[in-house]
Amino acid sequence: MYEDFWYRAQDGLKLYCRDYPGNRRGRPAILCLPGVARNSKDFALFAEKHQAEGWRILCPDYRGRGRSAYDPNPANYEPARYLDDIRHLLSATGTHRVIVVGTSLGGLMGLALAVATPMAIAGLVMNDIGPDIDSSGLSRIIAYIGNDRTFATLEEAVADIKTVLNMPNLTEAEWTMVADGSVRQTDDGSYQLDWDTKIAEPMKRQSSLPDLWALFRAARNIPVLALHGEVSDILSNDTFQKMQIGMPNLTGVDIPGAGHCPTLQEPAASEAIDDFLSRFQ
């Protein structure tokens, strides 16, 4: 279904991307950007579905996640560096125009990419993220990603992840998929987290978030689909409503029963994305 694509960041770090080839020319590729501690595995079902429709899909692992190398300097785990890596990926793959599908941090990276390289972004799907981030949800995520853990079995990993992720609508099979994207099996058969826990260090040191509303408004000239988990503790109902008022070209869709984040497999999310992508056929 996909090809392994390896490339070097500008500072020499070896990075990884799943490249799902497409057969339809003349339309943008889809660039899937994951959440802060997630990786390309999260988009497997999404990519397989849309690859079958002819789309080319790129699913990178940020530095320090998945199959990408860990950075020896944790200070490099910050958005400006991620943005440079993404732009370098587009150059390395000869990709000139994309539709970004960004979950959580990935949605913010999509906004930043739209501002930094506006001609490269045809559209943006923001999955449960906005210019205001609920502090309680953010604290939960920082504590979770910065705490290293090892599990004897995948079932133990599933049980652990259930205690920290706010995803009440998942089936047991979906929880297993989320866990499989969260851990990697080691030589001794145990499971370790599939990210460098030092990615949390810059976040812990940050006293406040930048003005993300300015970034949001700067992307007003591209089509945007915003998905909102009904019981999300990251994207509040109030912020979601403000986003729709403040950006006329934004389509907002609530995902019933979903927390942070929708998996994109929910019927409401899948239908909304299908409709959004149909604009670029």
C-alpha positions as CSV (number, residue, x, y, z in Angstrom):
1,M,0.0,0.0,0.0
2,Y,2.8,2.4,0.8
3,E,6.5,3.0,0.2
4,D,9.0,3.8,2.9
5,F,10.5,7.2,2.3
6,W,13.6,8.3,4.2
7,Y,15.1,11.7,4.0
8,R,17.5,14.0,5.9
9,A,16.4,17.1,7.7
10,Q,18.4,20.3,7.2
11,D,20.3,19.5,10.4
12,G,21.1,16.0,9.1
13,L,18.6,14.0,11.3
14,K,17.1,11.0,9.5
15,L,13.4,11.2,9.2
16,Y,10.7,8.9,7.9
17,C,7.5,9.1,5.9
18,R,4.9,6.7,4.5
19,D,4.4,7.5,0.9
20,Y,1.1,6.1,-0.5
21,P,1.4,6.5,-4.3
22,G,-1.7,7.8,-6.2
23,N,-2.6,7.5,-9.9
24,R,-4.6,10.7,-10.4
25,R,-2.6,13.6,-11.7
26,G,-3.5,17.2,-11.7
27,R,-4.7,17.4,-8.1
28,P,-2.9,18.0,-4.8
29,A,-1.4,15.3,-2.6
30,I,-2.8,14.8,0.9
31,L,-0.3,15.5,3.7
32,C,-1.3,13.8,7.0
33,L,0.2,15.4,10.1
34,P,-0.3,13.6,13.4
35,G,-0.8,14.7,17.0
36,V,2.1,15.6,19.3
37,A,3.2,12.0,20.3
38,R,1.5,10.2,17.4
39,N,2.9,8.9,14.1
40,S,2.1,7.8,10.6
41,K,0.3,4.6,11.8
42,D,-2.7,6.7,12.9
43,F,-3.6,7.4,9.2
44,A,-3.3,3.9,7.9
45,L,-7.1,3.3,7.3
46,F,-7.6,6.9,6.1
47,A,-4.7,6.6,3.7
48,E,-5.8,3.2,2.3
49,K,-9.3,4.4,1.6
50,H,-8.2,7.6,-0.2
51,Q,-5.3,6.0,-2.0
52,A,-7.9,3.6,-3.6
53,E,-9.6,6.8,-4.9
54,G,-6.3,7.8,-6.6
55,W,-4.9,10.2,-4.1
56,R,-1.2,10.4,-3.3
57,I,-0.8,10.5,0.5
58,L,2.2,11.4,2.6
59,C,2.2,10.5,6.3
60,P,5.4,11.6,8.0
61,D,6.7,10.8,11.5
62,Y,7.9,13.9,13.3
63,R,11.4,13.8,14.7
64,G,11.5,11.8,17.9
65,R,8.4,9.7,16.9
66,G,7.8,6.4,15.2
67,R,10.6,5.5,12.7
68,S,12.2,8.9,12.6
69,A,15.4,9.4,14.6
70,Y,15.4,10.8,18.1
71,D,17.0,14.3,18.3
72,P,20.0,14.4,20.6
73,N,19.0,18.0,21.5
74,P,15.5,18.0,23.0
75,A,15.3,21.8,22.4
76,N,14.7,20.9,18.8
77,Y,11.4,19.4,19.6
78,E,9.5,22.6,18.8
79,P,7.1,23.8,16.1
80,A,9.5,25.9,14.1
81,R,11.8,22.8,13.6
82,Y,8.8,20.6,12.8
83,L,7.7,23.1,10.2
84,D,11.2,23.1,8.6
85,D,11.1,19.3,8.5
86,I,7.7,19.3,6.8
87,R,8.8,21.8,4.2
88,H,12.0,19.8,3.5
89,L,9.8,16.7,3.1
90,L,7.7,18.4,0.4
91,S,10.9,19.5,-1.4
92,A,12.4,16.0,-1.1
93,T,9.3,14.3,-2.5
94,G,8.8,16.9,-5.3
95,T,5.4,17.7,-3.8
96,H,4.3,21.3,-4.8
97,R,0.7,21.4,-3.5
98,V,-1.1,19.6,-0.7
99,I,-4.2,19.3,1.3
100,V,-3.2,19.0,4.9
101,V,-5.1,16.7,7.2
102,G,-3.9,17.6,10.7
103,T,-4.8,16.0,14.0
104,S,-4.3,18.2,17.1
105,L,-0.7,19.5,16.7
106,G,-0.9,18.5,13.1
107,G,-3.8,21.0,12.6
108,L,-1.7,23.8,14.0
109,M,1.2,22.8,11.8
110,G,-1.1,23.0,8.8
111,L,-2.0,26.5,9.8
112,A,1.7,27.4,10.1
113,L,2.4,25.8,6.7
114,A,-0.4,27.8,5.1
115,V,1.1,31.0,6.4
116,A,4.7,30.1,5.6
117,T,4.1,28.7,2.2
118,P,0.6,29.8,1.1
119,M,0.9,28.6,-2.5
120,A,1.6,25.1,-1.4
121,I,-1.6,24.6,0.6
122,A,-4.8,23.9,-1.3
123,G,-6.9,23.2,1.8
124,L,-6.7,22.2,5.5
125,V,-8.6,19.7,7.7
126,M,-8.2,20.6,11.4
127,N,-9.0,17.6,13.6
128,D,-10.0,18.8,17.1
129,I,-7.7,21.7,17.5
130,G,-8.2,25.5,17.5
131,P,-6.6,28.8,18.4
132,D,-7.5,28.4,22.1
133,I,-6.4,25.1,23.8
134,D,-8.0,24.0,27.0
135,S,-5.4,24.1,29.7
136,S,-6.6,21.0,31.6
137,G,-6.5,18.9,28.4
138,L,-3.1,20.2,27.5
139,S,-1.7,19.5,31.0
140,R,-3.0,15.9,30.7
141,I,-1.2,15.4,27.4
142,I,2.1,16.9,28.5
143,A,2.1,14.7,31.6
144,Y,1.2,11.6,29.5
145,I,3.9,12.0,26.8
146,G,6.7,12.9,29.2
147,N,6.3,9.8,31.4
148,D,8.2,6.8,30.1
149,R,6.6,3.4,30.5
150,T,7.2,-0.2,29.4
151,F,4.5,-2.9,29.0
152,A,4.8,-6.6,29.1
153,T,2.0,-7.1,26.6
154,L,0.0,-5.0,24.1
155,E,-3.1,-5.6,26.3
156,E,-1.3,-3.8,29.2
157,A,-0.6,-0.9,26.8
158,V,-4.2,-0.7,25.9
159,A,-5.3,-0.6,29.5
160,D,-2.8,2.2,30.2
161,I,-3.8,4.3,27.3
162,K,-7.4,4.0,28.2
163,T,-6.7,5.8,31.5
164,V,-5.2,8.9,29.8
165,L,-6.7,9.4,26.4
166,N,-10.1,11.1,26.2
167,M,-11.6,8.9,23.5
168,P,-14.9,7.5,24.9
169,N,-16.4,6.4,21.6
170,L,-13.8,3.8,20.7
171,T,-14.5,0.1,20.3
172,E,-12.0,-2.5,21.8
173,A,-10.7,-3.1,18.3
174,E,-10.1,0.7,17.9
175,W,-8.4,0.9,21.2
176,T,-6.0,-1.8,20.1
177,M,-5.2,0.1,17.0
178,V,-4.5,3.3,19.0
179,A,-2.3,1.3,21.3
180,D,-0.4,-0.3,18.4
181,G,0.3,3.2,17.1
182,S,1.6,4.2,20.5
183,V,4.1,1.5,21.2
184,R,6.8,-0.6,19.5
185,Q,7.8,-4.1,20.5
186,T,11.4,-4.6,21.7
187,D,13.8,-7.5,21.2
188,D,12.7,-9.0,24.6
189,G,9.0,-9.0,23.6
190,S,8.0,-6.1,25.8
191,Y,6.5,-2.8,24.5
192,Q,7.9,0.7,24.8
193,L,6.4,4.0,23.9
194,D,7.0,4.9,20.3
195,W,8.2,8.4,20.9
196,D,11.0,10.1,22.7
197,T,9.6,11.3,26.1
198,K,11.9,14.2,25.9
199,I,9.5,15.8,23.4
200,A,7.6,17.1,26.4
201,E,10.6,19.1,27.8
202,P,10.1,22.2,25.7
203,M,6.4,22.1,26.4
204,K,7.0,22.0,30.1
205,R,9.3,25.0,30.0
206,Q,6.8,27.1,28.0
207,S,5.0,29.5,30.3
208,S,2.2,30.4,27.8
209,L,1.1,29.7,24.3
210,P,1.6,32.2,21.5
211,D,-1.3,34.1,19.9
212,L,-2.7,31.3,17.8
213,W,-5.7,33.5,16.7
214,A,-3.3,35.6,14.6
215,L,-2.0,32.4,12.9
216,F,-5.6,31.2,12.4
217,R,-6.7,34.5,10.8
218,A,-3.7,34.6,8.5
219,A,-4.9,31.3,6.9
220,R,-8.3,32.8,6.0
221,N,-7.8,32.5,2.3
222,I,-7.8,28.7,2.1
223,P,-10.7,26.3,2.5
224,V,-10.8,24.8,6.0
225,L,-12.7,21.9,7.5
226,A,-12.7,21.8,11.3
227,L,-13.7,18.7,13.1
228,H,-14.7,18.9,16.8
229,G,-15.0,16.0,19.2
230,E,-18.3,16.4,21.1
231,V,-16.6,15.8,24.5
232,S,-13.2,17.1,23.6
233,D,-11.1,18.6,26.5
234,I,-8.8,20.4,24.0
235,L,-11.2,22.2,21.7
236,S,-14.0,23.8,23.6
237,N,-17.5,24.4,22.2
238,D,-16.9,28.2,22.7
239,T,-13.7,28.2,20.7
240,F,-15.2,26.0,18.0
241,Q,-18.1,28.5,17.6
242,K,-15.7,31.4,17.4
243,M,-13.7,29.7,14.7
244,Q,-16.7,29.4,12.5
245,I,-17.7,33.0,13.1
246,G,-14.2,34.3,12.5
247,M,-13.4,32.4,9.3
248,P,-16.2,32.5,6.6
249,N,-14.5,29.8,4.5
250,L,-14.4,27.3,7.4
251,T,-16.9,24.4,7.6
252,G,-17.3,23.1,11.1
253,V,-18.6,19.6,11.9
254,D,-19.3,18.1,15.3
255,I,-18.3,14.4,15.7
256,P,-20.9,12.9,18.1
257,G,-19.5,11.0,21.1
258,A,-15.9,11.7,20.2
259,G,-13.3,13.2,22.5
260,H,-9.8,14.2,21.7
261,C,-9.3,13.2,19.0
262,P,-11.7,11.8,16.5
263,T,-10.1,8.9,14.6
264,L,-11.4,10.1,11.2
265,Q,-13.2,6.8,10.9
266,E,-16.4,8.1,12.5
267,P,-19.3,8.4,9.9
268,A,-19.7,12.1,10.5
269,A,-15.9,12.7,10.1
270,S,-15.6,10.4,7.1
271,E,-18.5,12.0,5.3
272,A,-17.3,15.5,6.0
273,I,-13.8,14.7,4.7
274,D,-15.2,13.0,1.6
275,D,-17.2,16.1,0.8
276,F,-14.3,18.4,1.5
277,L,-11.9,16.4,-0.8
278,S,-14.5,16.4,-3.6
279,R,-13.8,20.1,-4.0
280,F,-10.3,19.2,-5.4
281,Q,-11.2,16.5,-7.8
